[in-house]
Amino acid sequence: MSVSSSRKITQILGAELDKLVTLPLIGLTLLVTFILNLGLAAAFTSVDLQGAAGTQNILNTGLSSMGYLQAGFIILGILATCSEYTGGQIRTTLTTIPWRGFQLSTKYLALTIITIPAASFTTASGVLYTFIMMKDTAVVIEIDEMIKSLAGATGYLTLTTLLSAAIGALLRRTTPALVVLLGYYFIVSPLSKDFLHNTKYFFPDTAGYYMYMPPSSDEINVLTPMEGTGISLLWTLIFITAAIIFYRKRDA
């Protein structure tokens, strides 16, 4: 008796989730990222408490670690798609699930299911630590504003993870993917912002910044959270589409 389409989807999604959950490096990456984020949150909070007079902004301090935190989720995305090529497991996967485009799309869905709670918990813990330490000197933050910023931070880290996974699928090797992505996010992008001017807002990391961090009063021509989300989402969909196309055409 043939299995229904919905049953197949559930089984394939379950298999992809199982592969990600049981991969030791995935759990280790998330754990190390969480611990480092708390350490960075503590460091930024301590600096702000010691160095500045007057009231502080909890969100600005609690989310200051995002620039470094994204590295852990970049690694997460790369590991999710490149790990199967390391030991040749990709051949077993394609033998079991011959529908390549569908299989890769399901992997991205499984990665999203894992990333959203991990990103939400990690970012919220940093902001919570900052709130506990700065509650007597901090500017009062509306709960709606905090929820929007945390949702934006979670969305940005999720899109960054998926974009990294797509590039990992295109390159199929962990080290080249790490060099390309970490090189862009931590070297190329920061150095190029001084001469790109308004063009910089159309790149995924800069646009993603405005998904969670409200602009300062002296900034002009900045993006709204929705515009930042749209640009980041567009970049992610472009690379995912390219990854699926090449995945279907290339040999394992």
C-alpha positions in Angstrom: 0.0 0.0 0.0 1.4 3.4 -1.0 2.2 6.0 1.6 0.2 9.2 1.3 2.0 12.4 0.3 1.5 14.0 3.7 3.0 10.9 5.4 6.0 11.0 3.1 6.6 14.7 3.9 6.3 13.9 7.6 8.8 11.0 7.3 11.3 13.0 5.3 11.1 16.0 7.7 11.5 13.6 10.6 14.5 12.1 9.1 16.1 15.5 8.4 15.4 16.6 11.9 16.8 13.4 13.3 20.0 13.9 11.3 20.5 17.5 12.6 19.6 16.7 16.2 21.9 13.7 16.4 24.9 15.4 14.8 27.2 16.1 17.7 28.7 19.3 16.2 25.2 20.9 15.9 24.5 20.6 19.7 28.1 21.7 20.5 27.9 24.7 18.3 24.6 25.8 19.9 25.9 25.3 23.4 29.2 27.2 22.8 27.3 30.0 21.1 24.9 30.3 24.0 27.7 30.4 26.6 29.8 32.9 24.5 26.8 35.1 24.1 26.2 35.2 27.9 29.9 36.1 28.3 29.7 38.9 25.8 26.5 40.2 27.3 28.2 40.3 30.7 31.2 42.1 29.2 29.1 44.7 27.4 26.9 45.2 30.4 29.9 45.7 32.7 31.5 48.2 30.3 28.3 50.2 30.1 27.7 50.2 33.8 31.3 51.4 34.5 31.8 53.8 31.6 28.7 55.8 31.1 26.7 58.0 33.4 23.0 58.3 33.5 20.4 55.9 32.1 21.3 53.0 29.8 19.3 51.3 27.0 18.8 47.6 27.8 18.2 46.6 24.2 21.3 48.4 22.9 23.5 46.7 25.5 21.8 43.3 25.5 21.9 43.0 21.7 25.4 44.4 21.3 26.7 40.8 21.0 24.7 40.1 17.9 27.7 40.9 15.6 29.6 38.1 17.2 26.7 35.8 18.0 25.9 35.5 14.3 29.1 33.5 13.8 27.7 30.6 15.7 24.6 30.5 13.5 26.7 30.8 10.4 28.6 27.8 11.5 25.3 26.0 12.3 24.0 26.5 8.8 27.2 25.4 7.1 27.4 22.2 9.3 23.8 21.4 8.5 24.4 21.1 4.7 28.2 20.3 4.5 28.3 17.5 7.1 26.8 14.9 4.8 29.5 15.4 2.2 32.3 14.9 4.6 31.8 11.1 5.0 29.9 10.5 1.8 26.6 10.1 3.6 25.0 12.2 0.9 24.9 9.2 -1.4 22.8 7.3 1.1 20.5 10.2 1.5 19.9 10.5 -2.2 19.4 6.8 -2.6 16.7 6.9 0.1 15.2 10.2 -1.0 15.8 10.6 -4.8 13.7 13.8 -5.0 16.7 16.2 -4.6 14.9 19.5 -4.6 12.3 18.3 -2.1 14.9 16.7 0.1 17.0 19.9 0.3 13.9 22.1 0.9 12.9 19.8 3.7 16.4 20.1 5.2 16.0 23.9 5.3 12.6 23.5 7.0 14.1 21.2 9.6 17.0 23.6 10.1 14.4 26.4 10.6 12.6 24.4 13.2 15.8 24.0 15.2 17.1 27.5 14.7 14.1 29.6 15.7 13.9 28.3 19.4 17.7 28.2 19.7 18.1 31.8 18.4 15.2 33.0 20.5 16.5 31.5 23.7 20.0 32.7 23.1 19.1 36.3 22.3 16.5 36.5 25.1 19.0 35.2 27.7 21.5 38.0 26.8 18.8 40.7 27.1 17.5 39.1 30.4 21.0 39.2 31.9 21.4 42.8 30.9 18.0 43.7 32.4 18.8 42.0 35.7 22.2 43.8 36.0 21.0 47.3 34.7 17.4 47.4 36.0 18.2 50.3 38.4 20.0 52.5 35.8 18.2 51.5 32.5 15.8 53.4 30.4 12.3 52.0 30.8 11.6 49.8 27.7 8.1 49.0 26.6 7.4 45.3 26.5 6.1 45.6 22.9 9.4 47.2 21.9 11.4 44.4 23.6 9.3 41.7 22.0 9.7 43.3 18.5 13.5 43.5 18.9 13.8 40.0 20.2 11.6 38.7 17.3 13.7 40.7 14.9 17.0 39.3 16.3 15.6 35.8 16.1 14.5 36.3 12.5 17.8 37.7 11.5 19.8 34.8 13.0 17.4 32.3 11.4 17.7 34.0 7.9 21.5 34.1 8.4 21.5 30.4 9.3 19.5 29.5 6.2 21.6 31.7 3.9 24.7 30.0 5.3 23.2 26.6 4.7 22.4 27.5 1.1 26.0 28.7 0.5 27.2 25.5 2.2 25.1 23.5 -0.2 26.6 25.4 -3.1 30.2 24.9 -2.0 29.7 21.4 -0.4 32.8 21.8 1.7 32.9 23.1 5.3 36.2 25.0 5.2 35.6 27.0 1.9 32.1 27.9 3.1 33.5 29.1 6.5 36.2 31.2 4.8 33.7 32.8 2.4 31.0 33.6 5.0 33.1 34.6 8.0 35.4 36.6 5.6 32.4 38.5 4.3 30.6 39.1 7.7 33.7 40.0 9.7 36.2 41.5 7.2 34.7 42.5 3.9 31.4 44.0 5.1 32.8 46.1 8.0 35.7 47.5 5.8 33.4 48.3 2.9 30.7 50.2 4.8 32.8 53.4 4.8 32.7 53.9 1.1 29.5 52.1 0.1 27.4 54.8 1.7 23.6 54.1 1.1 24.4 51.0 -1.0 25.4 49.2 2.2 21.8 49.0 3.3 21.0 46.5 0.5 23.4 43.8 1.9 22.1 41.1 4.1 24.0 41.9 7.3 23.4 45.6 7.3 19.7 45.2 6.4 19.4 42.5 9.0 20.8 44.9 11.7 17.6 47.0 11.4 15.4 44.0 11.9 16.2 44.1 15.6 18.1 47.3 16.5 16.1 50.6 16.4 18.1 53.4 14.6 19.6 56.2 16.6 18.3 59.7 16.3 21.2 61.0 14.2 20.9 58.3 11.5 19.3 59.3 8.2 18.1 57.2 5.2 17.9 54.1 7.4 15.7 51.0 7.0 12.5 50.1 8.8 12.4 46.7 10.4 10.1 45.5 7.6 12.4 46.8 4.9 15.4 45.1 6.6 13.5 41.9 6.9 12.5 42.1 3.2 16.0 42.6 2.0 17.5 39.9 4.2 14.7 37.5 3.2 15.3 38.2 -0.5 19.0 37.4 -0.2 18.2 34.2 1.6 15.6 33.1 -1.0 18.0 33.9 -3.9 20.8 31.6 -2.4 18.3 28.9 -1.4 16.9 28.8 -5.0 20.4 28.7 -6.5 21.4 25.9 -4.0 18.3 23.8 -5.0 18.9 24.3 -8.7 22.6 23.3 -8.5 21.8 20.5 -6.1 19.4 19.0 -8.7 21.9 19.2 -11.6 25.2 18.1 -10.0 26.5 14.7 -9.1 26.5 13.7 -5.4 
